Structures are given as structure tokens and as C-alpha cells.
Amino acid sequence: MIHRHLTTEAWSLMAIESLFDRGTLDDWRELARALKTDRTLAERVRRVCAYREPDGAERIAEVLLEHAEESV
């Protein structure tokens, strides 16, 4: 995902917030793939979910986390 104002493609907390705010379906798919290979990413996604105002993106992220955990 190309993140506004970021010069990296890594899934930082800011990048995850960017996804939640304006990510496309392809971006969400990219996160789902990354969750299956990067165990530390799940904790970062949970942190972002915990401090954001609920708007639906958190629920999508929670489902992706559940699926990633099932595939391990």
C-alpha cells in the first residue's frame, strides 16, 4: 500500500491507520497476506484498533486477525 506522507512500505502504526482511513480492497488483501507471515504485525493492528474511534475498519481488521491466527 502506498501510504500518504510515509516513505516506507512497512506496516507501521501510521501505515495501519492510513489503511483504516482510506485503504482499498487490494490494500486490505495486502494486510491479510502480511498478517499470515509477520506475527508482530498482529500486535500493531490490535494497538491501532484499541485507540481508534470505532468506524467499522476495526471489525474488518479483527476478522483478518482471526483468519491469520487460524492459518498458523
C-alpha positions as CSV (number, residue, x, y, z in Angstrom):
1,M,0.0,0.0,0.0
2,I,1.2,3.5,-0.8
3,H,0.9,5.5,2.4
4,R,0.3,9.2,2.4
5,H,3.2,11.1,3.9
6,L,5.2,7.9,4.5
7,T,8.4,6.9,2.7
8,T,8.2,3.2,3.6
9,E,6.0,0.3,2.6
10,A,6.4,-1.3,6.1
11,W,3.3,-1.8,8.2
12,S,4.0,0.8,10.8
13,L,1.2,2.1,13.2
14,M,0.8,5.1,10.9
15,A,0.5,2.9,7.8
16,I,-2.2,0.8,9.5
17,E,-4.1,3.9,10.4
18,S,-3.8,5.0,6.8
19,L,-5.3,1.7,5.7
20,F,-8.2,2.1,8.1
21,D,-8.9,5.6,6.9
22,R,-8.6,5.2,3.2
23,G,-7.4,1.7,2.2
24,T,-8.8,-0.1,-0.9
25,L,-9.8,-3.7,-1.1
26,D,-6.4,-4.5,-2.5
27,D,-4.7,-2.8,0.5
28,W,-6.8,-4.9,2.9
29,R,-5.8,-8.0,1.0
30,E,-2.2,-7.0,1.3
31,L,-2.6,-6.7,5.1
32,A,-4.3,-10.1,5.2
33,R,-1.3,-11.7,3.4
34,A,1.2,-9.8,5.7
35,L,-0.6,-11.0,8.8
36,K,0.0,-14.6,7.8
37,T,3.7,-14.1,7.7
38,D,4.5,-11.4,10.2
39,R,3.5,-12.3,13.7
40,T,4.5,-8.9,15.1
41,L,2.1,-7.2,12.7
42,A,-0.9,-8.6,14.6
43,E,0.1,-6.7,17.7
44,R,0.4,-3.4,15.8
45,V,-3.0,-3.9,14.3
46,R,-4.5,-4.6,17.7
47,R,-2.9,-1.4,19.1
48,V,-4.5,0.7,16.3
49,C,-7.9,-1.0,16.8
50,A,-7.7,-0.2,20.6
51,Y,-7.2,3.6,20.3
52,R,-9.3,4.4,17.2
53,E,-12.9,5.6,17.3
54,P,-15.0,2.7,16.0
55,D,-15.9,3.2,12.4
56,G,-16.1,-0.4,11.0
57,A,-12.4,-0.7,10.0
58,E,-11.6,-2.3,13.3
59,R,-14.1,-5.1,12.8
60,I,-12.6,-5.9,9.4
61,A,-9.1,-6.0,11.0
62,E,-10.4,-8.2,13.8
63,V,-11.7,-10.7,11.2
64,L,-8.4,-10.7,9.3
65,L,-6.6,-11.3,12.6
66,E,-8.9,-14.3,13.4
67,H,-8.2,-15.8,9.9
68,A,-4.5,-15.2,10.2
69,E,-4.4,-17.0,13.6
70,E,-6.4,-19.9,12.2
71,S,-3.9,-20.4,9.4
72,V,-1.0,-20.8,11.8
